[in-house]
Amino acid sequence: MRILSKIILSAGIAVGVIASAAAQSGYPNKPIKLVVPFPAGSATDTVARIMAAPMSTALGQPIVIDNKGGADGAIAAQAVARSAPDGYTLFMATNSPMAAVPVLHKNPPYNSLTDFTPISFVGRTTFYLVVNSQLPVKTLDELIRYAKENPGKLNYASSSTTGIVSMAQLLSLAGVKMQHIPYKGEPAAMLDLVANRVQVMFSSSTNAAPFIAEGKIRALATTNLSRSAQLPDVPTMTEAGMPRFAISPWLAVFGPAGMPKDIVTRLNKEIVAAFEREDVKAQMAKQAFPAEASTPEQLEAYLRDQVAIWKKTAAEAGIKPQ
């Protein structure tokens, strides 16, 4: 009986291993959920949808966008971290939930370095430092000079950790003060900037570009490492005189911790292939978003560097964890 029990147990284990391998080799066999930490229509959501379309075709299964906004992306991140690591729940992460939340919260609801599986970098979001067009400044130097000559007269808007930390760093480096007006979303902040209720903010290209084109706001610099093809005359923060400015918004795809390596490899392969398509490049260019894939290992190293940079930047700007 003991021998028979061992045979049955061994057979059961073997069947389980075979079934598991078969399930993985058949991946994907149902729709994949891509969680986006911001509302539909946001820059992150737009890029996610552009990327997901060719991936769905290649994988033979729909990739369903699941918008979970709130708490600087922490709600979405936590939901993904708690999901099964089977490749059917992915995260279009940004620097907010992955680098800012762990630094700016005393008790973050997850560990971005251990609770997720890196899959691929996606690219850097084009952000501009913009001002209302009625403000008599055309360069970053002129903005700093105006702020020093008119203390307390400028209001700046923020709608995310990127906006908060970026402006805090700028004000700290420049040695100036402005009144902070927080918003729940970037569109609302942008409308108030256009109406001159606030005068300065860091904004994504998605929300800023139309108003820049209409002359209602003016771009003084981009947070990107190089100039954007969308507005080639706008300098980088380094070119504008802020070489120590370190914040650059980015996107990347992660899954829950513990995902099978073969599934990670397959997803990475399809992201790389999607970004090589000319139609995808053209759509990304309209968003001023130069897509850039990576290996999972490169993304893991990049995230570690980013958490360290955000921690250092927040400390230098005098931002304490809440």
Secondary structure as UniProt FT lines:
FT   HELIX           2..25
FT   STRAND          32..36
FT   TURN            40..41
FT   HELIX           43..59
FT   STRAND          63..67
FT   HELIX           71..73
FT   HELIX           74..81
FT   STRAND          89..94
FT   HELIX           96..100
FT   HELIX           101..104
FT   TURN            112..114
FT   STRAND          116..124
FT   STRAND          127..132
FT   TURN            133..134
FT   HELIX           140..149
FT   TURN            151..152
FT   STRAND          155..158
FT   HELIX           161..174
FT   STRAND          179..182
FT   HELIX           186..194
FT   TURN            195..196
FT   STRAND          200..204
FT   HELIX           205..213
FT   TURN            214..215
FT   STRAND          217..222
FT   TURN            232..233
FT   TURN            237..241
FT   TURN            243..244
FT   STRAND          250..256
FT   TURN            257..258
FT   HELIX           261..275
FT   HELIX           278..286
FT   TURN            287..288
FT   HELIX           296..316
FT   TURN            317..318
//
